[in-house]
Amino acid sequence: MILYLDTSALAKLLWREQDSGTFRAAAAQAQALASSLLAKIEVHSALARLGREGTPGSRLASSRRRFETLWASIAAVSMDRAVDAASSLCLKHPLRSLDAIHLASALLLREEGSLEIAFATADVRLRQAAQAERFQVVG
């Protein structure tokens, strides 16, 4: 099974948050991890925001290193086709645009491969949309 991680799920792997244990257990059981290149942008944006809000530089550097180590183990899904596919998902489900890109990325990954894809998210609307698209959902 491949575990697709949206950005909220990645955050659960990087930092101790509520339900982090659930996401870490699912990641440990997966044969592979995947995410959209969008997640890399979103995590770096979150780290920059934390820096602007006063998080100490040493803590940010540690978070960046943990993310880069984690990211190296993730199969990154290109956003090219996902952006096109996301448009129809916004009409079908009550999703924000970036969440639609994550769901479209997972759908494209499912179309291309032979392994089952599970979808990990901490976002309620995205979880409901992923369930409607027949994904096993973690979170």
Secondary structure, 3 states (H helix, E strand, C coil): CEEEECHHHHHHHHCCCCCHHHHHHHHHHCCEEEEEHHHHHHHHHHHHHHHHCCCCHHHHHHHHHHHHHHHHCEEEECCHHHHHHHHHHHHHCCCCHHHHHHHHHHHHHHHHCCCCEEEECCCHHHHHHHHHCCCEEEC
